[in-house]
């Protein structure tokens, strides 16, 4: 039989994951059953939320068992089809295994239209991160003209789109990022009004004060930790806080005791709301239509950091916690021949 490779969870990380937590294995290439298609992976996503799936703990995403294949959002080509939904050669996306080939239920896949842009964008600005940013901004954060909006991890796949959407809504936008290259991209290319390099800032509180002299009306939080601690005291009356991610805490072996800053909510009467993109599944197409229009008009820009080679998928994932990527981090698994 033909063979393929897949990545499995070798062990549960303690603290920050290492290469020892991943195992690359060779297995028989699967055959699609009735209602399934055989997908050849072209691009694979890596995302911070996957760290939670490596824990043996209940969360919004089901944890992986040690020894099981890991999963990710994938863009791939249909090689064989036992379903009327897709034909050989179709480009599809779905939550599939970290594998070069996967037999997948056709009902759990969505078609990707290559005419809308590079197919890899179905994992980024025209995929889960973009939809998260769209609904997180328009439905949860709800920026108004004249608001000051702070976005943490602003140079990431979600934060970069959030900031641009807030700017389109007429807000003043401030981002935090971890390098001067990211700060430059945010301010010079994406139109952010200010950006803070948190790695080069000795006093985050003062930096937030300087960047937000009129306080903070909207905080879109992808990070948590010290950055959120610095923003929290600057929340204005009726501020909105959208909690999207907490990457600063994902590798902690013990979650810091808290929260200790809730008294600020009494003063500010701020609204704090968590968001999961899966709640917006029925409106996914609406977000993609709006985002694709913004991209065609030049109102929203994006970047991708492409790591070449399936064998380098763990490196791409681990790089997220080092802040190596600008924009969406994806793994190129195979060539796409249009």
N, C-alpha and C positions, 0 to 999 in steps of 0.2 A: 504494500500500500504506500501511497505518497505520504510524506511526513510534513509536519509543521512544528513551529516552536511556540511556546507560551511561557509567560512569567507567572510564578506562583509565590505566595507568601511563605517564606521559609521559617520565619519566627516573628513574634510580636516585639516591636521595638520598645526599648526602655529609653525614654528621652528621644533624642533626634534619631531618625532611622539611619541605618548604614547599609552598605552593599550586602552585608551578611543576611539581611532580612529578606532578600530576594533570591529566587532560584529560577534559572533558565532551564527548561526541560524540552526534550524533543518527543513528540507524540504522533500517533497516526492522524493524518488529516481527516476531519470528520466528513461524513456523508449526510446531506440534508434529507430529513424525513418529509413526509407529506405536510405541506403548509410552511416548510422552511426553505431558506436559501443558503447557499454557501457563499460567504463573504470573504474576499481577500482584503485585508487591512491595508489601506494606503496611508492614512494619518491616524495617530492616536493622541488623545489629549492626556495631559497630566494636570491635576488640580489640587489645591490645598486640602479640600474636604476629604480627599482620599486618606489623609493621615488618620482621620477618625475611624475609618473602616479597618485600620490595622490594629485597633484596640479591641479587647474583649469586653466591650461595654455597649449598652443600649444607646442608640442615637437615632437621628432622623434618617441615616443611611445604614443599612444592614451591615454589620461587621463581617469581614472575611474570616474563614477558618484557616488555621495554619495548614499548609499543604494544598490549599485550593487555589485555582487560578484567580488572579486579580481581575478587576473590571474597570473599564474606562469608556468615555464617549469616543466613538470611532467613526471615521469616514472610510468607506470601503467600496469595492466593486463587486457586483454579483457575478460569480463564476458559474453557478448552477442554480436553477430555480425549480422548486416543486410547489410554487404558489402562483396564482394568477395575478398577484399584486405587483410582482416585479419580473423583469426579463433579464436574461444574460446581458451584461454590460451596463446595467443601471448603476448609478452611484447612490449609495444609501448612507444613512447615519443612524446610530443607536448606541445604547449602553451595552457594550459587548466585552468579551474577555480581552485581556492583554495577550493577544495571540496573532500570529500571522494569518491564520485562516480560522473562521468560526462558522458553525452551522447555527443560524438564528431564526427564530419565529418571525415570519414576514410581518405579522401584525404589530410587532414591537419596533419596526424600522420606519424611518421616514425617507422620502426621496430627496435627493440633493440636486438642484438644478445648476449645472456648471455655468450656465449663462449669467447667473447672478453674481459671479465672481469666482476667485480661486476656491476650489472645493474645500481647502483647509479652513476657510472662514466659517464653515458649518460647525467647527469646534470652538470658534472664538466670537468675533463680532456678530456673526449671523448664526450663532448657536447658543448654547446654555449661558456663557458669560454675558453675551450681548443682551439676551432676553432678561437675565437677572438685572443687568444695569437698567434696561428700559423700564421694567415695571417697578424696580426698586426706587428709581428716580421719580417716575410720573405718578405712581400710585401710593408709595409709602413716604418718600422724602418730600415730594410736592413743593419744589422750589418756586418762589415768586420773584417777579422783577424787583431788583434792589436787595434781595436777600444775600447774606454771606453764607456760602456753602463750603464746608471743609470735607475733603475726601481723603481717607487714609489709603495707603497702597495705591496711590493715584496713577501710577505708571503701569499697573497691572491690567489684565484683560477686562475686568469689571470696572475698576476705578477710573480708567482712562475714558471709558464711554460715559460713565456717570458724570464726570466733570464737564464733558462736552455737551451733554444733554442739559445740564444745569445752566451752562453758559447760553445755550439756545433759548432757555426760559427767561433770560434776562438777569440772572444772578451773577454776583461776584464770586469767583471760584478760587479756592485755595487748596492745594494738594500737598500731601506728604509723600516722600519717596526716599530711597536709600543711596542715591548717587548723584553727582553733578550732571552726568549724562541724562539721567531721568528728569531732573529738574529742568534742564535745558529743553528737553522734548516737550514737557508739559507747558512751559511758558512760551517758548519760541514757535512751536508747531501746533499745539492744541489750543492755545488761547487762554490758558489758565492765567489769572491775574497775579498769582503769587504761588510759590512752592517752597517747601521746607525740606532740606536734606537732613533727616533726623539723625543720620550717622555722623554728621559733622557739626551738630548743634549741641553745645554744652548745656543749654538751658531751654528745654522744649517749651516750658510755660511762657517764657519771655518771647520765644520765637512765634508762638501762636498769638500772643498779645500784639506783637508788631505786625503780623500778617492780617490780623482781624481786629482793627481798632474799634469797630462798632459791634463787637461780639459775634456770636455764631448763631445763625438761624436754622441751619440744617447741617447735621453731621452724618455722613455716610461712612459707617465703620466697617472696614474690612480686616482690621488688625487687632484691636483691643490693646491691652497692656499700657505702657507708659504714654503712648501717643493719645489714647483715649483719656487717660488721667489728665493730660495737659489740656485737652479740648473741653472737658466736662465743666470746669468752673466758668467757662466763657459762654455757656449756653444762654441765649436770650429768652425773654418771656415768649411762650408759645413755640419754642424751638421744636423741630422734629429730628429724631435720631433714628436712623435705619441701621439695624444690626445685621450685616450680611456675612461677616466672617470674623474670626478671632485667631489669626495665624500666629500671633505672638505667644499664644498659650497652647498651641497644638502639641508641642513637644515637652510641655511641663509634666514632670512626674507627679507633682502635687499642685492642684489648682490653688492659686493664692486666695486667702480668706477674704471674703467680701460678699456683696459690694459694700463699700463704705461711703460712697458719694451720692447716695440717693436723696440726701437732704436738699441737694441742689434742685431736684425736681419739684420740691415744694415751692421754692422761690420762683423758678422759671416756668412752672406749670408745663414743662416740656413733655412731649409724647415720645416714648421709646417703643419701637416695634421691630421685632425680628421678621425676617423674610426668607422664604424658600421658593425657589423658582418653580418647583413642581406644583405649587398651588395655582400657578398661572398656565398650566398645560392647555386648558380650553382656549386660551387667548394667545397661544404661542405664535400662530400665523400673523396675527395683528401686529405683534411686536416686530417680527421679521420684515413685514411689509414697510413699516415706518423706518426701521433701521436701514434697509436697503435703499430707500428713498434718500435718507440723509447722506449715505455714502455716495450715491450717484451725484448728488448735488454738491458734494464737497464739504458738507456741514459736519460730518463725523469722519475722522481719520482713525486708522488702526495700524498696529505693527504686530508682526509675528516673530517669535524666536524659534526657529526650526532646528531641532536636534536630529541629525541624520543617523539612521540605523536602529533597527528594533533592539539590538543588543544594548543600546545606550538608553533605553527607557528609564531604568532606575536613576541614571545620572541626571536625566531631565527632571525627574520628580524631586530628587534631592536638591537640585539647583533652585527650586522654588523657595526653599528655606534659607538660601544664601542670598536671595534677591538678585539672581543673575539675569532674569528675564526682563525685557521691556516689552509690554504687551502680552500677547498670548503665547504660552509655551506649548509646543506640539512636537511630536516625534514623527518623522517621516519614515515610514516602514517600507514602502515600495513605490516605484515610479507609477505615475498616472499617465497613460497614453491616450490623449483625447482623440 
